[in-house]
Amino acid sequence: MGKYLSYIPITVFITLVAVLFLSLTLSSALFLLIAKNKNTYRKDPKLEENFREREKNFLEEERYGKEELKDSKVSLRERFLLILE
């Protein structure tokens, strides 16, 4: 019975090490791809109509020097985020 049950902790250990490796490498790499600063922005008139004046001013400052994206130029990040909505 001891040989049969000895495989359970070995399997759990290997699984935990594999998950740790993936979380330290793959997850951080995906985060860097998704969260990097972009030189483009996309307007959302429905959302922006509810902004206060202070928020509109902040948004204009953030958009300064960036290019506006049209609907035909949707980045991979935005497509991914649209899927999540």
C-alpha positions in Angstrom: 0.0 0.0 0.0 2.9 2.4 0.6 4.2 2.2 -3.0 0.7 3.0 -4.3 0.2 6.0 -2.1 3.7 7.4 -2.6 2.8 8.7 -6.0 0.2 11.1 -4.7 2.7 13.5 -2.9 5.1 13.3 -5.9 2.3 14.2 -8.3 1.2 17.1 -6.1 4.8 18.4 -5.8 5.4 18.2 -9.5 2.1 20.0 -10.2 2.9 22.8 -7.8 6.4 23.3 -9.2 5.0 23.5 -12.7 2.3 26.0 -11.7 4.9 28.1 -9.9 7.1 28.1 -13.0 4.2 29.2 -15.2 3.0 31.9 -12.9 6.5 33.4 -12.6 7.2 33.4 -16.4 4.1 33.2 -18.6 1.8 35.3 -16.5 4.3 38.2 -16.1 5.1 38.1 -19.8 1.5 38.3 -20.7 0.9 41.2 -18.3 3.8 43.1 -19.8 2.3 42.7 -23.3 -1.1 43.8 -22.2 -0.2 46.6 -19.8 2.5 48.5 -21.8 2.0 52.1 -22.7 0.3 52.7 -26.0 0.7 55.7 -28.3 -2.9 55.4 -29.4 -6.3 55.8 -27.9 -9.9 55.1 -28.7 -12.8 57.4 -28.0 -16.0 56.1 -26.4 -18.6 58.9 -26.7 -21.2 57.0 -24.6 -18.8 56.7 -21.7 -17.3 60.2 -22.0 -20.7 62.0 -21.9 -21.0 61.1 -18.2 -17.6 62.5 -17.3 -17.2 65.6 -15.1 -15.2 68.5 -16.4 -12.2 67.5 -14.3 -12.2 64.0 -15.7 -12.5 65.3 -19.3 -9.5 67.6 -18.7 -7.5 64.6 -17.4 -8.4 62.5 -20.3 -7.4 65.2 -22.8 -4.0 65.5 -21.0 -3.5 61.7 -21.3 -4.4 61.7 -25.0 -2.0 64.6 -25.8 0.5 63.4 -28.5 -1.3 60.1 -29.1 -3.1 58.9 -32.3 -6.8 58.2 -32.2 -7.7 54.7 -33.3 -10.6 54.1 -35.6 -12.8 51.1 -35.4 -10.8 49.3 -38.1 -7.6 49.5 -36.1 -8.3 47.5 -32.9 -5.2 46.2 -31.1 -4.9 42.7 -29.8 -5.2 44.1 -26.2 -8.4 45.8 -27.0 -9.8 42.8 -28.8 -9.0 40.7 -25.7 -10.6 43.2 -23.4 -13.7 43.4 -25.6 -14.1 39.6 -25.3 -14.0 39.8 -21.5 -16.8 42.4 -21.4 
